[in-house]
Amino acid sequence: MQKILIRAPEELARKLEERLRQNYDIRTEIFEDHSCTTSICEIKAKIFRQWITVCRFASDESLKNIITMFKVNFEIKRR
C-alpha cells in the first residue's frame, strides 16, 4: 500500500485521512491553525524510497479540490 503524509490542521487532516485511508497508508502531522490566517498544507508520498511533495494547498481550500489535485499530481509523480 502506498504511504502518504498529510501535514494540515487537525480538522482538515482528519477529513482527508477519512477520505483517503482505503487506498493509502496514511500518517498525519497536525499543526496549529491560527483562525486569522490561512495555513499552507501539503501531502507527501513515499515514491522511489523518498518523500516527495505531491501537492500543496491552503487550509481553506475545498476538500473536493484537494482530493482532485492530489490524485492528478500523484499519478504524474509516479511516472
C-alpha positions as CSV (number, residue, x, y, z in Angstrom):
1,M,0.0,0.0,0.0
2,Q,1.3,3.5,-0.9
3,K,2.4,5.6,2.0
4,I,1.4,9.3,2.2
5,L,2.0,12.0,4.8
6,I,-0.6,14.7,5.4
7,R,0.5,18.0,7.0
8,A,-2.5,20.1,7.9
9,P,-4.6,21.5,10.8
10,E,-6.4,18.8,12.8
11,E,-9.9,19.1,11.3
12,L,-8.7,19.1,7.7
13,A,-6.2,16.3,8.3
14,R,-8.9,14.1,9.8
15,K,-11.2,14.7,6.8
16,L,-8.5,13.9,4.3
17,E,-7.5,10.8,6.2
18,E,-11.1,9.6,6.3
19,R,-11.4,10.0,2.5
20,L,-8.0,8.5,1.5
21,R,-7.4,5.7,4.0
22,Q,-9.0,2.9,1.9
23,N,-6.3,3.3,-0.8
24,Y,-3.2,4.7,1.1
25,D,-1.2,4.0,4.3
26,I,-1.6,7.4,5.9
27,R,0.5,9.3,8.5
28,T,-0.5,12.8,9.7
29,E,1.3,15.7,11.1
30,I,-1.0,18.1,12.8
31,F,-0.1,21.8,13.3
32,E,-2.0,24.7,14.9
33,D,-4.3,26.6,12.5
34,H,-4.5,30.3,13.6
35,S,-8.0,31.2,12.6
36,C,-7.0,34.7,11.3
37,T,-4.5,33.3,8.7
38,T,-4.6,30.7,6.0
39,S,-2.1,27.9,6.5
40,I,-0.2,26.2,3.8
41,C,-0.7,22.5,3.9
42,E,0.8,19.6,1.9
43,I,0.5,16.0,1.1
44,K,3.7,14.0,0.5
45,A,4.1,10.4,-0.8
46,K,6.9,7.9,-0.5
47,I,7.8,7.3,-4.1
48,F,11.1,5.5,-5.0
49,R,12.2,5.4,-1.4
50,Q,12.0,9.1,-0.8
51,W,9.3,11.5,0.4
52,I,8.1,13.7,-2.5
53,T,5.6,16.6,-2.1
54,V,2.6,15.7,-4.2
55,C,0.6,18.8,-3.6
56,R,0.4,22.0,-1.5
57,F,-2.8,23.8,-0.7
58,A,-4.4,26.4,1.5
59,S,-6.2,25.2,4.7
60,D,-9.4,26.9,3.4
61,E,-9.4,25.1,0.1
62,S,-12.4,22.8,-0.5
63,L,-12.0,19.1,0.3
64,K,-13.1,18.1,-3.2
65,N,-10.5,20.3,-4.9
66,I,-7.7,19.0,-2.6
67,I,-8.5,15.4,-3.3
68,T,-8.7,16.0,-7.1
69,M,-5.4,17.9,-7.0
70,F,-3.8,15.1,-5.0
71,K,-5.0,12.3,-7.3
72,V,-3.9,14.1,-10.5
73,N,-0.5,15.1,-9.1
74,F,0.1,11.7,-7.6
75,E,-0.4,9.9,-11.0
76,I,2.0,12.4,-12.6
77,K,4.7,12.0,-9.9
78,R,4.5,8.2,-10.0
79,R,5.5,8.1,-13.7
